[in-house]
């Protein structure tokens, strides 16, 4: 019995690591896509320069005013180019999609066994 457990758990562990890595990559990319739809787009520069760094689990939007744009400091967002534009766009995406992302991770764990 101990021998069976010894051979079984390493396989599950390896499968779990692979499945969680795939799920993490999928969630990070989906977070970027779902968040980006709320990024203000007066010139489009912030959305164009968005970068996804999967190994570091980062999604980055950059421009010289990014803190003001993200936090909405002294900003009146125009909705001409993007009717969904808002500050703190990642929070909006998280609130709308957390259940889907959680399910993706749960499925990855369950599919490891």
C-alpha positions in Angstrom: 0.0 0.0 0.0 2.8 2.5 0.9 4.5 1.6 -2.4 1.3 2.5 -4.3 1.0 5.8 -2.5 4.6 6.5 -3.2 4.1 6.2 -6.9 0.6 7.8 -7.0 1.3 11.1 -5.3 4.3 12.3 -7.4 2.1 11.8 -10.5 -0.7 13.9 -9.0 1.8 16.5 -7.8 3.3 16.8 -11.3 -0.2 16.9 -12.9 -1.4 19.5 -10.4 1.6 21.7 -11.0 1.1 21.6 -14.8 -2.6 22.2 -14.6 -2.3 25.1 -12.2 0.4 26.7 -14.4 -1.9 26.5 -17.4 -4.8 27.8 -15.4 -2.7 30.7 -14.0 -1.6 31.7 -17.5 -5.2 31.6 -18.8 -6.4 33.7 -15.8 -3.7 36.3 -16.2 -4.4 36.7 -19.9 -8.1 36.8 -19.3 -7.6 39.4 -16.5 -5.8 41.6 -19.0 -8.5 41.3 -21.7 -11.4 41.7 -19.3 -9.7 44.7 -17.5 -8.6 46.4 -20.7 -12.2 46.9 -21.8 -12.6 49.5 -19.1 -9.4 51.5 -19.7 -10.0 55.1 -20.7 -9.2 55.6 -24.4 -8.9 59.2 -25.3 -5.8 58.6 -27.4 -5.7 54.8 -27.1 -2.1 54.9 -25.9 -2.7 53.3 -22.6 -4.6 50.3 -24.1 -2.0 49.9 -26.9 0.9 49.8 -24.4 -0.7 47.2 -22.1 1.7 44.3 -21.5 1.1 40.9 -20.0 4.0 39.2 -18.1 2.8 35.7 -17.4 6.0 34.5 -15.5 5.7 37.5 -13.1 1.8 37.3 -13.1 1.6 41.0 -14.0 -0.6 43.0 -16.3 0.8 46.5 -16.9 -0.6 49.6 -18.4 1.8 52.5 -18.9 2.0 56.1 -19.8 3.2 59.2 -18.0 -0.2 59.8 -16.3 -1.1 56.2 -15.4 -1.5 56.8 -11.6 -3.9 59.7 -12.3 -5.8 57.6 -14.9 -6.0 54.5 -12.8 -7.0 56.1 -9.6 -9.2 58.8 -11.3 -7.2 61.7 -9.8 -8.4 64.9 -11.3 -9.8 63.0 -14.3 -13.1 63.4 -16.1 -13.3 60.3 -18.3 -14.6 60.8 -21.8 -16.7 57.9 -23.0 -16.7 58.9 -26.6 -14.1 56.3 -27.6 -14.8 53.8 -24.8 -18.3 54.0 -23.3 -17.1 51.6 -20.5 -14.1 53.9 -19.5 -13.5 54.2 -15.7 -10.9 54.4 -13.1 -9.7 51.3 -11.2 -10.6 49.1 -14.2 -9.0 46.0 -12.7 -11.3 46.1 -9.7 -14.3 46.2 -12.0 -13.0 43.2 -14.0 -12.3 41.2 -10.8 -15.8 41.9 -9.4 -17.4 40.7 -12.7 -15.2 37.7 -13.3 -13.9 36.3 -10.0 -16.4 33.4 -10.1 -15.2 32.3 -13.6 -11.5 32.6 -12.6 -12.1 30.6 -9.4 -13.9 27.9 -11.4 -11.0 27.7 -13.8 -8.6 27.0 -10.9 -11.0 24.6 -9.3 -11.3 22.7 -12.6 -7.5 22.6 -12.9 -7.2 21.1 -9.5 -10.0 18.5 -10.1 -8.6 17.5 -13.5 -5.3 16.7 -11.8 -6.7 13.6 -10.1 
